[in-house]
Amino acid sequence: MIDPQTRAAVEAVPVQALLPPRAQARAETLDGRPAIMDVLDLGFDSVGSHALVCVVGVSSSSGNRLLVVPGVMRDGRFMRDPSVASLLHAGKFGSFTVSIMGEGIPVGSVQALDVDQSNDSVIIDDAVMVKWQLDAVESPAPQRLLSLAGTGLTPDLRALVRWRSSDGTECTVLTAADYLAGAQDGWTWAVELVRAHALGGAVDAIEPFAVLGEMAARMHLAFVASDGSASSAIEHWGRAAVARVHAECRADLDEAVRLIDGEEGARLRVRRDAIAARMDSLAEVDSTPIIDIHGDFHIGQVLRLPDGTGYRYAFVDFDGNPVLSPEERMRRQPAARDVAGMLASIDHVARVVNFRTEGLDPRPAVIWIPHAQDAFLAAYQGALASVGQRSLLDERLLQPLMLDQECREFVYSARPLPHWRYVPDAVLTEMFPDEGDR
């Protein structure tokens, strides 16, 4: 039972104010008044405000949404406040389940982050990264993170909050993990490393990617182990499921051709048939293994932080590909999807270096690409082979999925990030040089 005063206070707040500041610009898609669906009561904070986690329904141009709204009641008014995560306690509270790991979430200063499009991410007490979901939806993150607990591949979990909807769907509300102070994401450290290499610096721009390849294999093996499957019992897609992926790849290519104009579009169109022909090799695949995967695996999901005289790395953001539906993100996929994503991303690093570095000879960075990709792939394959799981990676899928990734990059650039089109344009133009620019 929701307290009437709480209901009245939450539903009196304009929809925009229920969202974090960076998401309020997108609130014009929300066209209804908020209706509170459920509440997790966290008690009172240190200044006597009543802390709550609300699930709020609101209609939007794309259908009904269930918003996750952490906040406090103060002087009869409700306001969003992500710091209430510090008041979480383990247990089952109605439709909410709260899991606390390690030392949980401390009370302390709150620093908001503006880089996450799917969550309201804050750092609490310079120690814990808290991610409040903007929408209460299914997410693969909790199970993926639990599977990796203790592996050292990702920051240690501190807390999970899940909510079961009226139709039985278990929705993610919050994930919290150690904050790695001083860490840089891959679009910073990898670009700086390859730029230094391209400028002739005495740096090893290959070994870090071998390390990442071994880590990626360990990640996939941990997902398999958490499922309790012996290698002979790993789930497989049949010909029909692979055919669906084939059709999706061709559809992504068609969408990119339709959306991209200008010189980049012209270069893409003359290469369309050649790209499609390589994608069509999927028609020869009648079975392939599928497992839990990261789902949005690129260099930006790899943190690097100092560790003695060297560095260590950690994988983050296991919510899956944000452009897919929650149901699609939850599905198992071929390990090749993650591997192809990172191989493509390695290529993208070099394109970014050349584009952003004035006066740089582009050849060293371009020559670096296959060497770094080979180091990643060899280390990945070696780690699988060392435990008898070499067949987990179906290499027949790698090139079609890498090409599909470039088509998706084009589609992405046509919508939220127009300047990014130079990246897939450079990749595909170099992959198919014999097509010319007719």
N, C-alpha and C positions, 0 to 999 in steps of 0.2 A: 504494500500500500504506500503510495507516494503522498507525503504530507501536502495538504492543500496549499499552505503558504509557500512551500518550495515550488510546487507546480506553477502557482501564479507568478512567482518571482522569475523563474526561468523562462516561462512563456511570454513574459512581458518584455524580454530583451530582444532588440532587433536582431535579425538573423546574422547580419554582418558582425555584430559584437560577440557572437558565439564562436567565431572563427579567430585564429591567430592573425595578427596584423598583416603578415605577408600574404595571407589567403583572402583577405577581405575584398581585394580588387576583383576576385572571381565570384563574388557573392551575387552578382546580378543574375546568375543562372538559378538562384534560389528564389522562387516566386511565391512561397506560402509562408504562413506563420508557423513558428516552431511548436511542436507538440511533444512534451516530455514522455518518453517511453519507459525508462527504468532509471534507477538511481542506486549508486553504491555510496553509502554513508561512511565517511572517513572520520567522523567526530569533529573535534574542535582543534584549531591550530593554536600556536603560542600566544596569539593576540585575541583569541576568543571568537574568531570567525569560524563558521560552520563549513567544513570542507566536504565537497561532493564530487562524484564523477557521474555525469548524466549522459544517457543515450537519448538523443533528441531527433525526432522525425521531422522532415521538412520536404516539401515538394520542390522539384527543380525541373529545368527544361529537359533533362535527360531521365526523368523519373524520380521516384521517391528516394531520399537519402537518409541514412541514419548517421548523424554526426556524433562524434565523441567530444564531450565538453567537460573538461576538468575545471573546477572553480570553487568559489566561496560565496556564502551568504554573509553579507555585512550590512548592518543597519536596514535589514529588510530587502536589500537589493542583491541580485546575483551578478557576479562578474567572472570572466574566464581567468584562471590562474593555474598554469601547469606545475607550479611548485608543490601542489598538494600531493604529488607523487611521494614525497617524503613521509606522508602519514599512512602509507599502505601497510597492511598487516596480512600475513598469510592466512588463508582459509577460504571457505566457500560461503558466499553471502548472496542468497537468492540465486539469481541467474549469473552472478559474477564468481569467477574463480581467481584468486590472487596467489601467486607462487613467489616466494622470496628465496633468493639464493645468496650465499655468502653473508656479507654485512648489510645487504639490502641497500636502500637509498637514503643517504644522510640528509639532514637538514643543513641548508647552507645557501650561498648566493646562487642566483639563477642567471645563466647566460643564454639568450636565445640564439638560434642558428637560422640563417636564411637560405641555406643551400638545399634543403630537402623539400621536394614537391609533394610527397605523399604523407608526410607526418609533420607534427608540430614538435620539432626537436629542440631540446634544451640541455644544457650542461649544468648539473647541480653540484655545488661545493667543489668545483674543479676535479671531480672524482668519478661522476657517473653521467653517462649519456642516456637521457630519457627520451623515448619516442612515443608520443601520444598519436595514435592514428587519427587522421582527420575524419575518416569514415569507419564505422564499425562494419567490417567485412572480413570474410575469410582471408587468411594470409598464411603462406607457408613458413613465415619467419620463426614462429615459436618452435615448431618441430625440428626445423633445420638447425636452429641454434642449440636446442637440447641435444641433438645428435652430435654436435661438435664440442660439447662441453668437455673440458679437460684436454683437448687436443692441442691447444696453443695456436690454432688456426684463426681464431676470431676472439675479440675481447670477451672476457668472462661475463656470463649473465649475472644480473643482480635481481631482476624481477620480471614477471610476466603477469598481465591481467587479460583474462578472456571473458567474453560474455556470450551466453547462449540465447539466441533470439527465439521468438515464439514458434518458429518453424523448425527449431532444433539445430540451426546452423551455429557453429562455434566461431565467433568473431573475435579478432584481435583488437584489444583496446590499447595496450601499452606493452612495449618491450624496453628494458633498461639493461645496460651493460657497462663495464668499466670504460671510462673515458681515458684514452691514451694521449696524455699531454705531450705536446711536441711532435705529434704525428703529422705527416703530410699525405694528402691523397695523391693517387698516381698521376693525375693531370698536372700536378706540381712537380713531384720528385722525378717521375720518368721523363717528362719534357726537359727538365733541367739537366738530367743525366745525358740524354741523347744530344741535347744542344752542346754540352761540353765535349762530348765525343766528336760531333760534327765539326767543332772548332779546333780539333786536334789536341784536346786535353788528355792528360794521362789518367783516364778513368776506365773502369771495366763496365762496359755497357751491355755485356752479354750475360754474365753470371747471375745477376739479379733475376733474369727471366727464366733461367734454369731452376733457380730456387722456387719461383712461382709455379713452374710446371710440376715440380715434386709436391708442392703444397696443394695444388689443384687435385692431383691424384689422391692424396691423403683425404681431402675433403670428400671426394666421391666415394672412396672406400669407407669412410665413416658413415655416410648416408646408407650405403649398402648394409654395413654391419648393424646399424640401428634398426633396420627392417628385419634383421634376423634371417636373411635369405642366404642360403648356400649358393655358390656360383651357379650350380645347375638349376636353381630355382628362381633365378632372376627373371623378372617379368620381361616379355618381349612384345613389340609391336609386330603385327602381321602386315601383309601386303596392302590391305585396305587402309590401315593407319598411316603407313608410309606414303601412300598415294595422297592422303589428305595433306600431309606436309608438302609434298610435291606441288599440289594445287595451290597451297598457301604461298609458296615461293613464287610461282608464276603470277599469282595475284599481286604480290608485293612488287614484282617487276613491272607489271602493267600499271599499277598505281603510281610508281615512281615516274614512268614514262609520261603518264597523264599530267602529273603535277609540275614537273621540272621544266622550266622554260629557258630561254636564253642560250648561250653557248654551251652551258653544261647540259641542258636538255637535248641539244643537237648531238653532242657527243654520245649521250646515253642512247638516243634513238638508233644511231648507226651501229651500236654495239648490242642492241636488244636481242637480236637473233642468236648471236654468239653466247651471250649470257644465258639465254633460255636453253640452248643446247647443252650447256654444262649442268644446268639445273635438272635437265631431263635424265641425267644419269641416275636419279632417284628411282626412276621407273624400273631399274634393274634390281632394286633392293626388295627382297620379299620377307625379310625378318631382321629386326635389330633390337638390341637390349635397351630397356628404359629404366631409369632410376630417379630418385629425387635429385634435383640439381639446384645450383644457385639461381639460375633463371635470368639474371641481368648482369652477366659476368664480363666486366670490362676493367680497364686499368684504374678508373676512378673509384672502384670498389676495393682497391688495395692500398691500405695505409702502410707507410714506412716510418719507423721511428728509431732513434739512436739506441744502440745496445752495445755498451762497452766501446770497443774500437770499430765496430761495424754497425750493421742495421738488422732489424728484424721486421717482419711483415705480418699483416693481419687482414683477413677478408671481412668485409662488412656488407650491410644492406641485403638481407635475404628475403625481402618482400616479393621478389620476382619482377618480371618486366612490367612497368607501370602502365603500359599501353594495352595490356591484356586484361580480360575480365578476371575477377577473383577466382572463378571456377577454372579458367585456363591456367592461372598461375599455380594452382594447387596440383595440377596433373604432373605425373612423371613424364620425363622427356629423355631422349638419348643424351648420354654424356657428351657426345659430339656438339651439342648445342652450346654448352659452356665453353668447350675447347675452341670451337669456331669463333665464339664471341671474343675470347681473349686474343686469339691469333689476329683477328681483324683489328682489335684495339691496339695491338703492338704496331701494326701498320699505321694506324691513325696517329700515334704518337709522333712518328717521323714526319707525317704531313703537317701536323701542328707546328713542329719545330721549324720546318722550312718556311711555312707561311708567316710565322710570327717573328722570324729572325732576319732583319734587314741585311741585305748584302751577303747572305750565307750561300756558299756553294751547295746546291741541293743534293749532290751526288753522295757524299758520305752518309747522310741520314737514310737515303734510299737504299744504298748498299747494305746498311745495317739491318734493314727489315728482315730479310730471309734468315740471316744468322741468328737474330734474336728469336724469331719464330721457330727455327729448327731447335734451338736450345730449350725453349719451353716445351715443345712437343716431345723431344727425346727424353727429357727428364720426366715428363708425365708418363710416357710409355714405359720407361724403365721402372718407375715406382709401381705401376700396375703389374708389370711382369714379375717383379720381385716377390709378389704374393700370389702369383698364379691367376691374376685377373686381367691379363692382357686383352681378352676379348670384350672387355667392358666398353672400349672405344671402338666404334665402327668407323674406320677411316673413310669409307665410301661416302659418308655424309658430310665430311669436312668442307670440301670446296663448294658444294651446293649451298650449305648453310652459311658459309662466309660470304658468298655472293648475295644470299638473301639478306644478310646483315647490312651490306652496302645499300641494297634497295631500301631497307628500313631507315637507314641513315638519311637517304634522299627524302623519303616521306617525312621524317622528323624535321628535316631542314625546311621543308615547304610550309611547315606550320609554326611551331614555337621558336625555331632558331634558324632564320633564313641564311645567315652568313656561313653556316656549317656545311653548305652544299659543296664547298671546295674540297672537303675531305673525301666523300665517296667519289666525286668527280676525278680526283687525282688517282685514287686506287684503281677504279675501273678503267680509266684511260691507259694506265700502265699495264694492267693485266691483259688488255686486249689491244696492243699497239698496232697489230696488223690490220685492224678494221679501218684505220685512217679516220679522218674527219671530213667525210664527203658532204 
